[in-house]
Amino acid sequence: MMTAPGAEIYYEVRGSGPPLLLVNGGDGDAAMFGPLADTLATDHTVITYDPRGNSRSHFTVSPAPQRIEEHARDARLLLETVAAGEPAYVFGTSYGGMVGMDLLVRHPGRVRALVAHEPFVIDLLPDADEWHALCQEVYELYEQAGADVAMQRFSAAIGVEGPPPASTSGLPAPVREMLARVHANMETCLAYELRSFTRFRPDVDALRTAPFALVIGGEGPETLMHRVTRTLAEHTGSDVAGFPGGHVGYLTHPADFAAALRTALGAAGGTAVPGH
């Protein structure tokens, strides 16, 4: 565990080599990166963690609306704890991509290269007000009918399927345990993150000159996530690279995703990534 302002942060470290920080978003935790991290740990020191308020990372103060900047501070503290000042490769997905962007802008010396996978920066869209209204609607639905109903509405609106229920038959016990934690994390996501995180607006001018790669999944350009990613790419002048498996391809296609991640990190950092 790592002590941070207002939270105790659970993290895991595997492998050896150049540090690589994997940052989840939404209701995810470190276990969702398990297969990907195992693959990458052959030649990297891979750092995974549960974001504050999720799973095993507990608030030590009364819960309040979260900010991307707070989560980026957690990421920086983890790098200081584990990487001993060595610049790290960073991969962030969804909210985690936004955390990576803030970390890169505020602490460029800590980041060797960043890949932001489908970052949910809806505030850059011309119809951002409509999406913010949806987030408020989802929050109110959560208060009235609970997390499951609210997340169904949200997932349908943005075109991304949620994880299967922990009760799904045939799943290994560790996967069922992870899915149970993720399901419980929906409460934190809906109550304290969705409306505030989606107000985050990255410093696109700073990102335009930074080592930075934007990537999309494989579900098709019609989803909101792809639209947001392409809009951010236009603002920053970054290339868009394809990754397998859609929004959670890192979990469903870990070997292919690891190969694509090595390529993207090498392109973003301007040098070859070990193992590629």
Contacts in CASP RR format, 6 or more apart in sequence:
PFRMAT RR
TARGET T0000
AUTHOR 0000-0000-0000
METHOD contacts of the structure
MODEL  1
MMTAPGAEIYYEVRGSGPPLLLVNGGDGDAAMFGPLADTLATDHTVITYD
PRGNSRSHFTVSPAPQRIEEHARDARLLLETVAAGEPAYVFGTSYGGMVG
MDLLVRHPGRVRALVAHEPFVIDLLPDADEWHALCQEVYELYEQAGADVA
MQRFSAAIGVEGPPPASTSGLPAPVREMLARVHANMETCLAYELRSFTRF
RPDVDALRTAPFALVIGGEGPETLMHRVTRTLAEHTGSDVAGFPGGHVGY
LTHPADFAAALRTALGAAGGTAVPGH
1 8 0 8 1.000
1 9 0 8 1.000
1 10 0 8 1.000
1 11 0 8 1.000
2 8 0 8 1.000
2 9 0 8 1.000
2 11 0 8 1.000
2 77 0 8 1.000
2 78 0 8 1.000
2 81 0 8 1.000
3 9 0 8 1.000
4 52 0 8 1.000
4 73 0 8 1.000
4 74 0 8 1.000
4 77 0 8 1.000
5 70 0 8 1.000
5 73 0 8 1.000
6 52 0 8 1.000
6 59 0 8 1.000
6 60 0 8 1.000
6 61 0 8 1.000
7 52 0 8 1.000
7 53 0 8 1.000
7 57 0 8 1.000
7 58 0 8 1.000
7 59 0 8 1.000
7 60 0 8 1.000
7 61 0 8 1.000
7 74 0 8 1.000
8 57 0 8 1.000
8 58 0 8 1.000
8 60 0 8 1.000
9 49 0 8 1.000
9 50 0 8 1.000
9 52 0 8 1.000
9 57 0 8 1.000
9 74 0 8 1.000
9 77 0 8 1.000
9 78 0 8 1.000
10 30 0 8 1.000
10 49 0 8 1.000
10 50 0 8 1.000
10 55 0 8 1.000
10 56 0 8 1.000
10 57 0 8 1.000
11 30 0 8 1.000
11 47 0 8 1.000
11 48 0 8 1.000
11 49 0 8 1.000
11 50 0 8 1.000
11 78 0 8 1.000
11 82 0 8 1.000
12 30 0 8 1.000
12 37 0 8 1.000
12 47 0 8 1.000
12 48 0 8 1.000
12 49 0 8 1.000
13 45 0 8 1.000
13 46 0 8 1.000
13 47 0 8 1.000
13 82 0 8 1.000
14 37 0 8 1.000
14 38 0 8 1.000
14 41 0 8 1.000
14 45 0 8 1.000
14 46 0 8 1.000
14 48 0 8 1.000
15 41 0 8 1.000
15 42 0 8 1.000
15 44 0 8 1.000
15 45 0 8 1.000
15 46 0 8 1.000
16 41 0 8 1.000
16 43 0 8 1.000
16 44 0 8 1.000
16 45 0 8 1.000
17 43 0 8 1.000
17 44 0 8 1.000
17 45 0 8 1.000
17 274 0 8 1.000
18 43 0 8 1.000
18 44 0 8 1.000
18 45 0 8 1.000
18 86 0 8 1.000
18 88 0 8 1.000
18 89 0 8 1.000
18 112 0 8 1.000
18 273 0 8 1.000
18 274 0 8 1.000
19 44 0 8 1.000
19 45 0 8 1.000
19 47 0 8 1.000
19 79 0 8 1.000
19 82 0 8 1.000
19 83 0 8 1.000
19 86 0 8 1.000
19 87 0 8 1.000
19 88 0 8 1.000
19 89 0 8 1.000
20 40 0 8 1.000
20 44 0 8 1.000
20 45 0 8 1.000
20 46 0 8 1.000
20 47 0 8 1.000
20 88 0 8 1.000
20 89 0 8 1.000
20 90 0 8 1.000
20 91 0 8 1.000
20 265 0 8 1.000
21 47 0 8 1.000
21 75 0 8 1.000
21 78 0 8 1.000
21 79 0 8 1.000
21 83 0 8 1.000
21 88 0 8 1.000
21 89 0 8 1.000
21 90 0 8 1.000
21 91 0 8 1.000
22 33 0 8 1.000
22 36 0 8 1.000
22 37 0 8 1.000
22 46 0 8 1.000
22 47 0 8 1.000
22 48 0 8 1.000
22 91 0 8 1.000
22 92 0 8 1.000
23 49 0 8 1.000
23 51 0 8 1.000
23 75 0 8 1.000
23 90 0 8 1.000
23 91 0 8 1.000
23 92 0 8 1.000
23 93 0 8 1.000
23 96 0 8 1.000
23 97 0 8 1.000
23 99 0 8 1.000
23 100 0 8 1.000
24 30 0 8 1.000
24 32 0 8 1.000
24 33 0 8 1.000
24 48 0 8 1.000
24 50 0 8 1.000
24 51 0 8 1.000
24 54 0 8 1.000
24 92 0 8 1.000
24 93 0 8 1.000
24 94 0 8 1.000
24 95 0 8 1.000
24 96 0 8 1.000
25 51 0 8 1.000
25 92 0 8 1.000
25 93 0 8 1.000
25 94 0 8 1.000
25 95 0 8 1.000
25 96 0 8 1.000
25 97 0 8 1.000
25 99 0 8 1.000
26 51 0 8 1.000
26 54 0 8 1.000
26 94 0 8 1.000
26 95 0 8 1.000
26 185 0 8 1.000
26 189 0 8 1.000
26 193 0 8 1.000
27 54 0 8 1.000
27 182 0 8 1.000
27 183 0 8 1.000
27 185 0 8 1.000
27 186 0 8 1.000
27 188 0 8 1.000
27 189 0 8 1.000
28 50 0 8 1.000
28 51 0 8 1.000
28 54 0 8 1.000
28 55 0 8 1.000
28 182 0 8 1.000
28 185 0 8 1.000
29 50 0 8 1.000
29 51 0 8 1.000
29 54 0 8 1.000
29 55 0 8 1.000
29 56 0 8 1.000
29 57 0 8 1.000
29 178 0 8 1.000
29 181 0 8 1.000
29 182 0 8 1.000
29 185 0 8 1.000
30 48 0 8 1.000
30 49 0 8 1.000
30 50 0 8 1.000
30 55 0 8 1.000
31 55 0 8 1.000
31 174 0 8 1.000
31 177 0 8 1.000
31 178 0 8 1.000
31 181 0 8 1.000
32 178 0 8 1.000
32 182 0 8 1.000
32 248 0 8 1.000
32 250 0 8 1.000
32 251 0 8 1.000
33 48 0 8 1.000
33 250 0 8 1.000
33 251 0 8 1.000
34 48 0 8 1.000
34 254 0 8 1.000
35 251 0 8 1.000
35 254 0 8 1.000
36 250 0 8 1.000
36 251 0 8 1.000
36 254 0 8 1.000
36 257 0 8 1.000
36 258 0 8 1.000
36 261 0 8 1.000
37 46 0 8 1.000
37 48 0 8 1.000
38 254 0 8 1.000
39 254 0 8 1.000
39 255 0 8 1.000
39 258 0 8 1.000
40 46 0 8 1.000
40 258 0 8 1.000
40 261 0 8 1.000
40 262 0 8 1.000
42 275 0 8 1.000
43 274 0 8 1.000
43 275 0 8 1.000
44 89 0 8 1.000
44 274 0 8 1.000
45 82 0 8 1.000
45 83 0 8 1.000
47 78 0 8 1.000
47 79 0 8 1.000
47 82 0 8 1.000
47 83 0 8 1.000
47 88 0 8 1.000
49 57 0 8 1.000
49 74 0 8 1.000
49 78 0 8 1.000
50 56 0 8 1.000
50 57 0 8 1.000
51 57 0 8 1.000
51 71 0 8 1.000
51 74 0 8 1.000
51 95 0 8 1.000
51 96 0 8 1.000
52 59 0 8 1.000
52 66 0 8 1.000
52 70 0 8 1.000
52 71 0 8 1.000
52 74 0 8 1.000
53 59 0 8 1.000
53 63 0 8 1.000
53 185 0 8 1.000
53 188 0 8 1.000
53 192 0 8 1.000
54 181 0 8 1.000
54 185 0 8 1.000
54 188 0 8 1.000
55 181 0 8 1.000
55 182 0 8 1.000
55 184 0 8 1.000
55 185 0 8 1.000
56 181 0 8 1.000
63 188 0 8 1.000
63 191 0 8 1.000
63 192 0 8 1.000
64 192 0 8 1.000
65 192 0 8 1.000
65 193 0 8 1.000
65 195 0 8 1.000
65 196 0 8 1.000
66 192 0 8 1.000
66 193 0 8 1.000
66 196 0 8 1.000
66 197 0 8 1.000
67 196 0 8 1.000
67 197 0 8 1.000
67 200 0 8 1.000
68 95 0 8 1.000
68 98 0 8 1.000
68 99 0 8 1.000
68 102 0 8 1.000
68 197 0 8 1.000
68 200 0 8 1.000
69 102 0 8 1.000
69 106 0 8 1.000
71 95 0 8 1.000
71 96 0 8 1.000
71 99 0 8 1.000
71 102 0 8 1.000
72 99 0 8 1.000
72 100 0 8 1.000
72 102 0 8 1.000
72 103 0 8 1.000
72 106 0 8 1.000
75 90 0 8 1.000
75 99 0 8 1.000
75 100 0 8 1.000
75 103 0 8 1.000
76 103 0 8 1.000
76 106 0 8 1.000
76 107 0 8 1.000
76 110 0 8 1.000
79 85 0 8 1.000
79 88 0 8 1.000
79 110 0 8 1.000
85 110 0 8 1.000
87 109 0 8 1.000
87 110 0 8 1.000
87 111 0 8 1.000
87 112 0 8 1.000
88 110 0 8 1.000
88 111 0 8 1.000
88 112 0 8 1.000
89 111 0 8 1.000
89 112 0 8 1.000
89 113 0 8 1.000
89 114 0 8 1.000
89 265 0 8 1.000
89 273 0 8 1.000
90 100 0 8 1.000
90 103 0 8 1.000
90 104 0 8 1.000
90 111 0 8 1.000
90 112 0 8 1.000
90 113 0 8 1.000
90 114 0 8 1.000
90 115 0 8 1.000
91 114 0 8 1.000
91 115 0 8 1.000
91 117 0 8 1.000
91 261 0 8 1.000
91 265 0 8 1.000
92 99 0 8 1.000
92 100 0 8 1.000
92 114 0 8 1.000
92 115 0 8 1.000
92 116 0 8 1.000
92 117 0 8 1.000
92 119 0 8 1.000
93 117 0 8 1.000
93 118 0 8 1.000
93 247 0 8 1.000
93 250 0 8 1.000
94 117 0 8 1.000
94 118 0 8 1.000
94 119 0 8 1.000
94 120 0 8 1.000
94 247 0 8 1.000
95 119 0 8 1.000
95 120 0 8 1.000
95 193 0 8 1.000
95 197 0 8 1.000
96 116 0 8 1.000
96 119 0 8 1.000
97 114 0 8 1.000
97 116 0 8 1.000
97 117 0 8 1.000
97 119 0 8 1.000
98 116 0 8 1.000
98 119 0 8 1.000
98 120 0 8 1.000
98 121 0 8 1.000
98 197 0 8 1.000
98 200 0 8 1.000
98 202 0 8 1.000
100 111 0 8 1.000
100 114 0 8 1.000
100 116 0 8 1.000
101 114 0 8 1.000
101 116 0 8 1.000
101 119 0 8 1.000
101 202 0 8 1.000
101 203 0 8 1.000
101 207 0 8 1.000
101 212 0 8 1.000
102 200 0 8 1.000
102 202 0 8 1.000
103 110 0 8 1.000
103 111 0 8 1.000
103 114 0 8 1.000
104 111 0 8 1.000
104 114 0 8 1.000
104 206 0 8 1.000
104 207 0 8 1.000
104 210 0 8 1.000
104 211 0 8 1.000
104 212 0 8 1.000
105 202 0 8 1.000
105 203 0 8 1.000
105 206 0 8 1.000
105 207 0 8 1.000
105 210 0 8 1.000
108 210 0 8 1.000
111 210 0 8 1.000
111 211 0 8 1.000
112 211 0 8 1.000
112 269 0 8 1.000
113 211 0 8 1.000
113 212 0 8 1.000
113 213 0 8 1.000
113 265 0 8 1.000
113 266 0 8 1.000
113 268 0 8 1.000
113 269 0 8 1.000
113 270 0 8 1.000
114 210 0 8 1.000
114 211 0 8 1.000
114 212 0 8 1.000
114 213 0 8 1.000
114 268 0 8 1.000
115 213 0 8 1.000
115 214 0 8 1.000
115 215 0 8 1.000
115 261 0 8 1.000
115 264 0 8 1.000
115 265 0 8 1.000
115 268 0 8 1.000
116 212 0 8 1.000
116 213 0 8 1.000
116 214 0 8 1.000
116 215 0 8 1.000
116 232 0 8 1.000
117 215 0 8 1.000
117 216 0 8 1.000
117 217 0 8 1.000
117 243 0 8 1.000
117 250 0 8 1.000
118 215 0 8 1.000
118 216 0 8 1.000
118 217 0 8 1.000
118 225 0 8 1.000
118 226 0 8 1.000
118 228 0 8 1.000
118 229 0 8 1.000
118 246 0 8 1.000
118 247 0 8 1.000
119 202 0 8 1.000
119 214 0 8 1.000
119 228 0 8 1.000
119 229 0 8 1.000
119 232 0 8 1.000
120 197 0 8 1.000
120 198 0 8 1.000
120 225 0 8 1.000
120 228 0 8 1.000
121 200 0 8 1.000
121 201 0 8 1.000
121 202 0 8 1.000
121 228 0 8 1.000
121 231 0 8 1.000
121 232 0 8 1.000
122 128 0 8 1.000
122 131 0 8 1.000
122 132 0 8 1.000
122 198 0 8 1.000
122 224 0 8 1.000
122 228 0 8 1.000
123 132 0 8 1.000
123 198 0 8 1.000
123 199 0 8 1.000
123 200 0 8 1.000
123 201 0 8 1.000
124 201 0 8 1.000
124 202 0 8 1.000
124 204 0 8 1.000
124 228 0 8 1.000
124 231 0 8 1.000
124 232 0 8 1.000
124 235 0 8 1.000
125 131 0 8 1.000
125 227 0 8 1.000
125 228 0 8 1.000
125 231 0 8 1.000
131 198 0 8 1.000
131 224 0 8 1.000
132 195 0 8 1.000
132 198 0 8 1.000
132 199 0 8 1.000
134 154 0 8 1.000
134 157 0 8 1.000
135 194 0 8 1.000
135 195 0 8 1.000
135 198 0 8 1.000
136 195 0 8 1.000
137 153 0 8 1.000
138 150 0 8 1.000
138 151 0 8 1.000
138 153 0 8 1.000
138 154 0 8 1.000
138 157 0 8 1.000
138 190 0 8 1.000
138 194 0 8 1.000
139 150 0 8 1.000
139 190 0 8 1.000
139 191 0 8 1.000
139 194 0 8 1.000
139 195 0 8 1.000
141 149 0 8 1.000
141 150 0 8 1.000
141 153 0 8 1.000
142 149 0 8 1.000
142 150 0 8 1.000
142 190 0 8 1.000
142 191 0 8 1.000
147 183 0 8 1.000
147 186 0 8 1.000
147 187 0 8 1.000
147 190 0 8 1.000
148 186 0 8 1.000
150 186 0 8 1.000
150 190 0 8 1.000
151 162 0 8 1.000
151 186 0 8 1.000
151 190 0 8 1.000
154 194 0 8 1.000
155 161 0 8 1.000
155 162 0 8 1.000
157 224 0 8 1.000
158 223 0 8 1.000
158 224 0 8 1.000
158 225 0 8 1.000
159 219 0 8 1.000
159 223 0 8 1.000
159 224 0 8 1.000
159 225 0 8 1.000
160 219 0 8 1.000
160 223 0 8 1.000
160 224 0 8 1.000
160 225 0 8 1.000
160 247 0 8 1.000
163 179 0 8 1.000
163 182 0 8 1.000
163 183 0 8 1.000
163 248 0 8 1.000
164 171 0 8 1.000
164 179 0 8 1.000
165 179 0 8 1.000
165 183 0 8 1.000
166 176 0 8 1.000
166 177 0 8 1.000
166 179 0 8 1.000
166 180 0 8 1.000
166 183 0 8 1.000
167 176 0 8 1.000
168 176 0 8 1.000
168 179 0 8 1.000
171 179 0 8 1.000
202 232 0 8 1.000
204 232 0 8 1.000
204 235 0 8 1.000
204 236 0 8 1.000
207 235 0 8 1.000
207 236 0 8 1.000
207 238 0 8 1.000
208 235 0 8 1.000
208 236 0 8 1.000
208 237 0 8 1.000
211 268 0 8 1.000
211 269 0 8 1.000
211 270 0 8 1.000
212 236 0 8 1.000
212 238 0 8 1.000
212 268 0 8 1.000
213 238 0 8 1.000
213 239 0 8 1.000
213 241 0 8 1.000
213 264 0 8 1.000
213 265 0 8 1.000
213 267 0 8 1.000
213 268 0 8 1.000
214 229 0 8 1.000
214 232 0 8 1.000
214 233 0 8 1.000
214 236 0 8 1.000
214 238 0 8 1.000
214 239 0 8 1.000
214 240 0 8 1.000
214 241 0 8 1.000
215 229 0 8 1.000
215 240 0 8 1.000
215 241 0 8 1.000
215 242 0 8 1.000
215 243 0 8 1.000
215 260 0 8 1.000
215 264 0 8 1.000
216 225 0 8 1.000
216 226 0 8 1.000
216 229 0 8 1.000
216 230 0 8 1.000
216 240 0 8 1.000
216 241 0 8 1.000
216 242 0 8 1.000
216 243 0 8 1.000
216 246 0 8 1.000
217 225 0 8 1.000
217 226 0 8 1.000
217 242 0 8 1.000
217 243 0 8 1.000
217 244 0 8 1.000
217 245 0 8 1.000
217 246 0 8 1.000
217 247 0 8 1.000
217 249 0 8 1.000
218 242 0 8 1.000
218 243 0 8 1.000
218 244 0 8 1.000
218 245 0 8 1.000
218 246 0 8 1.000
219 225 0 8 1.000
219 226 0 8 1.000
219 245 0 8 1.000
219 246 0 8 1.000
219 247 0 8 1.000
220 226 0 8 1.000
221 227 0 8 1.000
221 230 0 8 1.000
225 247 0 8 1.000
229 240 0 8 1.000
230 240 0 8 1.000
232 238 0 8 1.000
233 239 0 8 1.000
233 240 0 8 1.000
239 267 0 8 1.000
241 260 0 8 1.000
241 263 0 8 1.000
241 264 0 8 1.000
241 267 0 8 1.000
242 260 0 8 1.000
243 249 0 8 1.000
243 250 0 8 1.000
243 257 0 8 1.000
243 260 0 8 1.000
243 261 0 8 1.000
243 264 0 8 1.000
244 253 0 8 1.000
244 256 0 8 1.000
244 257 0 8 1.000
244 260 0 8 1.000
245 252 0 8 1.000
245 253 0 8 1.000
245 257 0 8 1.000
249 257 0 8 1.000
250 257 0 8 1.000
250 261 0 8 1.000
259 276 0 8 1.000
262 273 0 8 1.000
262 275 0 8 1.000
262 276 0 8 1.000
263 273 0 8 1.000
263 276 0 8 1.000
265 273 0 8 1.000
266 272 0 8 1.000
266 273 0 8 1.000
266 276 0 8 1.000
END
